[in-house]
Amino acid sequence: MDRSELYQALAERKEQQLWRQPPVLESAQGVLVQIEGREVINFCSNDYLGLAADPRLEEALIQGVKHWGAGSGASHQVCGHQRPHEQLEERLAALTGREAALTFSSGYLANLAAVQTFVGRGDQVFQDRLNHASLLDAGLASGARFRRFHHLDYSHLEGLLKQAGSGRRLLVSDGVFSMDGDQADIRQLVAVAEQHQAWLLIDDAHGIGVLGEKGEGLVGDPFTAQQVPLLTGTLGKALGSSGAFIAGDQVVIDYLRQFARQYIYTTAQPAAQACATLQALDILEKEPERRWTLLQRVKSFRQQALAAGLPLMDSATPIQPLMLGSNQQALDWSQALRDQGFLVTAIRPPTVPPGTARLRITLNALHTKEQVGLLVEALAELKAQDREGWNA
Ligand SMILES: *Cc1c(COP(=O)(O)O)cnc(C)c1O
């Protein structure tokens, strides 16, 4: 490999306004965060319930470290699997209405495991084209024949299934789409899977903790493990902690525990982290008002933004993207918002398809009504300025 190729690729990234630089937070995660010495209102984290810096999670983590140590010291199957991991698996199974669950150190890994343990060469995997990168990567690397269907277009999916050859078939979809905020129609997917003898994997990363009667997500309660055999979720979003899980029937989880390389060949996450997640699950149970407030903020943001004529996408979840189209415009709006004290990231290709750059606004249970109102005002002002720019 020649370094000049790397320089060249980096230069192209910059020219295309695709350069990425992580903002450095000088504070804990939260609604108010410190960046470049300045406090800004954060509208881009996935900490939907405001738990990442909740003192009770912090305390659970600290006590967990004191009792269980800073690291797990080994992979699960060797000797890194401690009591809190075990408890967490039981609690996640209960939350999602499944017989069992298996934890992973990240959602990326859980998704690789959920796909690659079940399909490989000679099999077929079908994915919504807007699925999360971890699912797409999992499918591509699995060795199975990889087919993408148009976003939420289940007749297109059926068409592909009709042409499918032999081997196992796995249908894969985000529950809530991470960059769009819209939702898969699980009922339809279940019907298609049944009709075509396929297995269904739903990644409910953004539904867990947010949607459902008790925060069980989009799939948990209404759908059985027969209908949705593989359910994945992460613990680093609404639950404010870190890690992820796969939930399913006992036999599916037993199989993963024996054969999932992403479970077997990696160090178990520190048990203290599981202690923090267990605390988050307690709070989820005891404080449903967090979810209610969050959904109220979503509603009021949408009402105000639509009234202001902003190009909102069609989403009923805390992910409320504003479609701008060009990379430069997304960057300009993000920077203008930053100057006014709001943190909202510009999402550009390849995270989203070319020409669909956007601001990915996310709401949080701890945002006040006033903060939401201020954001809409700032956005409306940007829209008005843009219009003047075009007329000039
Ligand atoms: C964030 C995300 C993941 C990855 O989860 P991590 O725990 O952050 O690795 C997987 N799927 C979806 C849909 C996500 O949004």
The ligand as an SDF file (V2000), in Angstrom:
LIG
                    3D

 15 15  0  0  0  0  0  0  0  0999 V2000
  -26.2650    2.2030   16.9250 C   0  0  0  0  0  0  0  0  0  0  0  0
  -26.8300    1.0860   16.1600 C   0  0  0  0  0  0  0  0  0  0  0  0
  -26.2150   -0.1640   16.1780 C   0  0  0  0  0  0  0  0  0  0  0  0
  -24.8850   -0.3820   16.8260 C   0  0  0  0  0  0  0  0  0  0  0  0
  -24.9930   -0.4600   18.1980 O   0  0  0  0  0  0  0  0  0  0  0  0
  -23.7210   -0.1240   19.0940 P   0  0  0  0  0  0  0  0  0  0  0  0
  -24.0530   -0.6930   20.4120 O   0  0  0  0  0  0  0  0  0  0  0  0
  -23.5930    1.3500   19.0730 O   0  0  0  0  0  0  0  0  0  0  0  0
  -22.5570   -0.8040   18.4410 O   0  0  0  0  0  0  0  0  0  0  0  0
  -26.8360   -1.1940   15.5290 C   0  0  0  0  0  0  0  0  0  0  0  0
  -27.9970   -1.0130   14.8770 N   0  0  0  0  0  0  0  0  0  0  0  0
  -28.6080    0.1740   14.8260 C   0  0  0  0  0  0  0  0  0  0  0  0
  -29.8880    0.3070   14.0790 C   0  0  0  0  0  0  0  0  0  0  0  0
  -28.0290    1.2700   15.4520 C   0  0  0  0  0  0  0  0  0  0  0  0
  -28.6140    2.4550   15.3710 O   0  0  0  0  0  0  0  0  0  0  0  0
  1  2  1  0
  2  3  1  0
  2 14  2  0
  3  4  1  0
  3 10  2  0
  4  5  1  0
  5  6  1  0
  6  7  2  0
  6  8  1  0
  6  9  1  0
 10 11  1  0
 11 12  2  0
 12 13  1  0
 12 14  1  0
 14 15  1  0
M  END
$$$$
